[in-house]
Amino acid sequence: MWRELRGLFALRTVDRLRAALTHPDQARRAALAWLATLPEGEALAGAVRATEDPVAIAGLLRAGPLAALRARSDALGRAAAIQTFAVTAAVPSPALDGLLVAWRGTRLVREIAALHGMRPGTLGTLALLRRTALSAATVMTTDFATDAAARALLSNPLLAHVAGDVAGAGVAARRMIVLARAAAVACSPLPPA
């Protein structure tokens, strides 16, 4: 129970930090609190202490730790995209594709949350999963439509199957990259620039 509450509080902490970083009187204190949770945060703490301007503080955070977190989130998204592409191209069922995308999307959201210092439990993960559910539903719908269009356009049954599966797998892979970026924004205390 404590783990679940801690995960939910971590999500609320992100919202509080996001609000504090835009407030002129609280930006420096909030930035230093966030930097204290990051392994590479101490290197930037001196520069944050030396400035008063919330816009400058946000710029320092975006150029430093946020850029590093975004790069790692993108790498996780690319890895998930490759896995999703391979699995959805090989699986013959669009319904099973949707389930696999939902599972991989859930795992991706949890990995990105952990990267940002959160350890969401079941309830915290559910709060982050609205985008995963939407992504999985979109992939499944697109997969059905792509498969039907490929079968209608191609007369060779083998070509129709391969073209439909590869196109659907490409869409699923792209969704993982978009999901990784959306999860990184949701987990970041800085509002999108």
ZIWOTA-V118289 format. One record per residue. N is the residue number from 1. RES is the residue in one small letter. SS is DSSP state (alpha for helix, beta for strand, coil for the rest). OMEGA is omega in radians with two decimals (none if undefined). D_FIRST is the distance of its C-alpha to the first C-alpha in Angstrom with 1 decimal. Layout:
N_RES_SS_OMEGA_D_FIRST + N_RES_SS_OMEGA_D_FIRST
//
This chain:
1_m_coil_3.14_0.0 + 2_w_alpha_3.13_3.8 + 3_r_alpha_3.12_5.4 + 4_e_alpha_3.14_5.2 + 5_l_alpha_3.12_6.3 + 6_r_alpha_3.09_8.6 + 7_g_alpha_3.10_10.0 + 8_l_alpha_3.10_10.9 + 9_f_alpha_3.10_12.3 + 10_a_alpha_3.10_14.3 + 11_l_alpha_3.10_15.9 + 12_r_alpha_3.09_16.8 + 13_t_alpha_3.09_18.2 + 14_v_alpha_3.13_20.4 + 15_d_alpha_3.12_21.8 + 16_r_alpha_3.10_22.5 + 17_l_alpha_3.13_24.2 + 18_r_alpha_3.11_26.2 + 19_a_alpha_-3.11_27.5 + 20_a_alpha_-3.12_28.3 + 21_l_alpha_3.09_30.2 + 22_t_alpha_-3.12_32.6 + 23_h_coil_-3.06_33.2 + 24_p_coil_-3.09_36.2 + 25_d_coil_-3.03_35.1 + 26_q_coil_-3.00_31.5 + 27_a_alpha_-3.09_32.1 + 28_r_alpha_-3.14_33.0 + 29_r_alpha_3.13_30.1 + 30_a_alpha_3.13_27.6 + 31_a_alpha_3.13_29.3 + 32_l_alpha_3.10_29.3 + 33_a_alpha_3.13_25.6 + 34_w_alpha_3.13_25.0 + 35_l_alpha_3.13_27.6 + 36_a_coil_-3.14_26.0 + 37_t_coil_-3.08_23.0 + 38_l_coil_3.14_25.5 + 39_p_coil_-3.11_27.5 + 40_e_coil_-3.05_30.7 + 41_g_coil_-3.08_30.0 + 42_e_alpha_-3.12_32.2 + 43_a_alpha_-3.10_35.3 + 44_l_alpha_-3.05_35.1 + 45_a_alpha_3.14_34.0 + 46_g_alpha_3.12_37.6 + 47_a_alpha_3.12_38.8 + 48_v_alpha_3.12_36.1 + 49_r_alpha_-3.06_37.0 + 50_a_coil_-3.11_40.7 + 51_t_coil_-3.14_40.3 + 52_e_coil_-3.00_39.7 + 53_d_coil_-3.14_39.9 + 54_p_alpha_3.12_36.6 + 55_v_alpha_3.11_38.4 + 56_a_alpha_3.11_39.5 + 57_i_alpha_3.11_36.0 + 58_a_alpha_3.10_34.6 + 59_g_alpha_3.08_37.5 + 60_l_alpha_-3.13_36.7 + 61_l_alpha_3.13_33.1 + 62_r_alpha_-3.11_34.1 + 63_a_alpha_-3.08_36.8 + 64_g_alpha_-3.01_34.8 + 65_p_alpha_-3.12_31.1 + 66_l_alpha_3.09_30.6 + 67_a_alpha_3.11_33.5 + 68_a_alpha_3.11_32.1 + 69_l_alpha_3.12_28.7 + 70_r_alpha_3.13_30.5 + 71_a_alpha_3.12_32.7 + 72_r_alpha_3.08_29.9 + 73_s_alpha_3.10_28.1 + 74_d_alpha_3.11_31.5 + 75_a_alpha_3.07_31.9 + 76_l_alpha_3.11_28.6 + 77_g_alpha_3.11_29.9 + 78_r_alpha_3.10_33.2 + 79_a_alpha_3.10_31.8 + 80_a_alpha_3.13_29.8 + 81_a_alpha_3.13_33.0 + 82_i_alpha_3.12_35.1 + 83_q_alpha_-3.13_32.8 + 84_t_alpha_3.11_32.5 + 85_f_alpha_-3.10_36.3 + 86_a_alpha_-3.08_37.1 + 87_v_alpha_-3.09_34.9 + 88_t_alpha_3.06_35.9 + 89_a_alpha_-3.09_39.5 + 90_a_alpha_-3.06_39.4 + 91_v_coil_-3.06_37.5 + 92_p_coil_-3.03_40.0 + 93_s_coil_3.07_37.6 + 94_p_alpha_3.12_36.6 + 95_a_alpha_3.10_33.8 + 96_l_alpha_3.05_32.5 + 97_d_alpha_3.14_33.0 + 98_g_alpha_3.10_30.6 + 99_l_alpha_3.12_27.9 + 100_l_alpha_3.11_28.4 + 101_v_alpha_3.11_28.4 + 102_a_alpha_3.12_25.2 + 103_w_alpha_-3.11_23.5 + 104_r_alpha_3.09_25.2 + 105_g_alpha_3.09_24.4 + 106_t_alpha_3.13_20.7 + 107_r_alpha_3.12_21.0 + 108_l_alpha_3.13_23.2 + 109_v_alpha_3.12_20.9 + 110_r_alpha_3.11_18.1 + 111_e_alpha_-3.13_20.8 + 112_i_alpha_3.06_22.1 + 113_a_alpha_3.10_18.9 + 114_a_alpha_3.10_18.5 + 115_l_alpha_-3.14_22.2 + 116_h_coil_3.06_21.6 + 117_g_coil_3.12_19.0 + 118_m_coil_3.05_15.8 + 119_r_coil_-3.05_13.2 + 120_p_coil_3.02_11.8 + 121_g_coil_-3.10_9.2 + 122_t_alpha_-3.11_10.1 + 123_l_alpha_3.10_10.1 + 124_g_alpha_3.11_11.8 + 125_t_alpha_3.10_14.1 + 126_l_alpha_3.10_15.1 + 127_a_alpha_3.12_16.1 + 128_l_alpha_-2.98_18.3 + 129_l_coil_3.12_19.6 + 130_r_alpha_3.13_22.1 + 131_r_alpha_3.12_24.7 + 132_t_alpha_3.13_24.1 + 133_a_alpha_3.11_24.7 + 134_l_alpha_3.13_27.8 + 135_s_alpha_-3.13_29.0 + 136_a_alpha_3.12_28.7 + 137_a_alpha_3.13_30.5 + 138_t_alpha_3.12_33.2 + 139_v_alpha_-3.13_33.7 + 140_m_alpha_3.12_34.1 + 141_t_alpha_3.12_36.5 + 142_t_alpha_3.13_38.5 + 143_d_alpha_3.09_38.7 + 144_f_alpha_-3.11_40.2 + 145_a_alpha_3.14_42.6 + 146_t_alpha_3.13_43.6 + 147_d_alpha_3.13_44.2 + 148_a_alpha_3.13_46.3 + 149_a_alpha_-3.14_48.3 + 150_a_alpha_-3.14_49.0 + 151_r_alpha_3.12_50.2 + 152_a_alpha_-3.07_52.5 + 153_l_alpha_-3.07_54.0 + 154_l_coil_-3.10_54.5 + 155_s_coil_3.14_56.9 + 156_n_coil_-3.10_56.0 + 157_p_alpha_3.13_53.1 + 158_l_alpha_3.12_51.9 + 159_l_alpha_3.12_52.1 + 160_a_alpha_3.14_50.3 + 161_h_alpha_-3.11_47.4 + 162_v_alpha_-3.12_47.2 + 163_a_alpha_3.13_47.5 + 164_g_alpha_-3.12_44.9 + 165_d_alpha_-3.13_42.3 + 166_v_alpha_3.12_43.0 + 167_a_alpha_3.11_42.9 + 168_g_alpha_3.12_39.6 + 169_a_alpha_3.09_38.1 + 170_g_alpha_3.10_39.3 + 171_v_alpha_3.13_37.6 + 172_a_alpha_3.13_34.3 + 173_a_alpha_3.13_34.7 + 174_r_alpha_3.12_35.5 + 175_r_alpha_3.12_32.4 + 176_m_alpha_3.12_30.2 + 177_i_alpha_3.11_32.0 + 178_v_alpha_3.12_31.6 + 179_l_alpha_3.12_27.9 + 180_a_alpha_3.13_27.5 + 181_r_alpha_3.12_29.3 + 182_a_alpha_3.11_27.4 + 183_a_alpha_3.11_24.0 + 184_a_alpha_3.10_25.5 + 185_v_alpha_-3.14_26.7 + 186_a_alpha_-3.10_23.4 + 187_c_alpha_-3.09_21.7 + 188_s_coil_3.10_24.6 + 189_p_coil_3.09_25.0 + 190_l_coil_3.08_28.7 + 191_p_coil_3.12_29.9 + 192_p_coil_-3.11_32.1 + 193_a_coil_none_35.6
//
